[in-house]
């Protein structure tokens, strides 16, 4: 988690890449970390290499990359052949497997009501991911509540389209904010 934390201290905004056409812009952005939310088993290795060659960190979303099984063999392959900085998943069993394989794991949790908040907390406490990404990230009161409930770094993501969304999430205690909105990748300039 140290690499993620250090990079977020330099710039708390994380590029969420939903479309590979934005890869060059993402690499050129001042953001130090990219979340890869698109691609497939054939393209992911070269994408990770491009990002790593640019000196940036990359975490791949296991649930969204096509062609990988959702099991320990896929995670072993990713660790040994693709070599990202870590993985993202909504699946608690995958977080546990990733942790067993010494892969940095970010657990993504969708918070749509009180029940999802409570079950999310239970899952996080059981599998102990390295970080948690909560969605949507535009609810500072919920972000603050999550930050108080768990001793794990929280990243806010989803629907972050404005500088005030970023500032509110950080003020609420998030260590980082992920966004697929290119105008927010250089959020400090956009705030001026």
N, C-alpha and C positions, 0 to 999 in steps of 0.2 A: 504494500500500500504506500510505501514511502515515495516511490516514483510518482504516483498519482497525486499524492498530497503536495509534493514539492512543485509539480507542474501547475496545480491548481492555485498555489500561493502566488505564482507568477502571473497567471491569468485564469480566473475562475470560470471562464466561458469555455464550453466544450462544443465542438462542431459535431452535430448529428447528421451523418450523410445518409439521406434516403434515396439519393439518385447519383449514380456514378459520374454523371456529367459535371457534378459540382466538386469532384475530387481535387482538381487543380486549384480551384479557388480556396478550398478548405486547407490544402497544404500551404498556400501562399498567405493565408490569414495569420493574424498574430496568436491565434489559439494554439496551445501546446498539445491538446488532446483531441482525438477524433473518436467518435463512436460510429462504427460501421454498421448500418442498418439495412444494407442491401448487398447483393452479390450472390455468388454461388461458389461451389467447391472448386470450379475451374479458375475463377478470377480472384479469389480472396488472397491467395499467396502473393501474387504480384501487387495487389493493392496494399497489403501490409508492408511489403518491401519498400514501395514508393514512400509511404508515410514514415517508416522507420529511417530510410535514407535521408529524409528531410529533417531528421532530429526530433520528430514528434512521437507522441505515444498514441497507440491505437488499441481499442477494445472492440472485439467483434461480438455482435449480438447473435448468439447461437440459434435463437428461435426464428430469426429472419434470414439467415444465410441458407440458401437452397442447396440441397444435396448432402447435407450432413445428417446423420442420425442423431438422436437426442440421448446419447449414451456415453459410457466411459471410453469407448473406442474412438468416437468422434473427438472427444476432448484430448485423448492421447495424441491423435493425429495432429490436431490443431497445435498442441504444445510442441511436438517434435518437428513438424514440417512447416507450419505457418508462422509460429513464434510471435503472436501478438503480445501486447503487454498484459492482456487479460481478456476475459469474456464477460458478457452481459447475458442474463437470462431471467425469465419470469419463473422458471421451474426450480423449486427448492431442491429436488434431488440432484439436478445438474450442478447447483451451487456446491452441494456437499461433495460430489465427485470431483469438481474442479479444485476444491480446497484439499482433498486427499491427494491430488496430483500436483499440488503446489502451484496452481494457476490462480492468479488474482481473479476474484469473482465479484461482480457487481450484480446484486439482485434487483430486478426491476419490479416495482409494485404499483399497481393501478389502484388509486384511492377514489372510489366512487360513492362510498357511504361509510357509516360507522362500522358495519360488519367487515368490510374490506380493510379498514384501518386496523381493527382488532386482530383479524386473521393474519394480516400482513406482519404485525408486530410479533405474533406467535411464531410465524415462519422464520422471520429474521432472527429471533432469539434461539431457535432450534438449530439453524444451519450456519449462523454466524458468518455472513458474507463479509468481504473486505470493505464494501461500501454498498449503499442502497440508493437506487434512483427511484424517486417517487414521481408519479404522473397523475394528474396534470401538475405542472410546476408553478402555476399561477395562483396558488392558494397559500399565501404566507402564513395564515393562522394554522393551517394543517401542517405546513413545513415545520413551523416552530414546535408544534405538538409532537411531531415525529422525532425531531432532534432531541427533545426532552425525554422521549420514551425509550430511545435506544442509544447505546454507547458506540455507535458505528457512524462514520461519515455519511451524510445525506447529500445527494445530488438532486436538484429539482429539474424536471424536464417535461416537455409537452406543452404546447400552446404558448410558449415563450416567444413573443413577437415584438416586444418593446423593451427599451432600456429600463423602464420602471419595473417591469416584470423581473428582470435580472437583479436590480437593486433590492427589490422587496424580498426575493428569495434569499439573497445573501444576508440581508438584515435579519431575516427569520432564523438564520443559523445554517443554511445550506453551505457546504464547502465549495460547491460548483453548481453551474447551471448549464444544461445541455439544450441546444436549439438547432433546428434545421433552417432557420431564417438567416440567409447570408448577410443581411444588413446588421445583424446582431453579433456577427463573428468579430467585428471590430467595434464592440459596444462602447468603448471609452471614447472613440472618435465620434460615434453616433450621438453620444450624450452631450457633446459640445454644441 
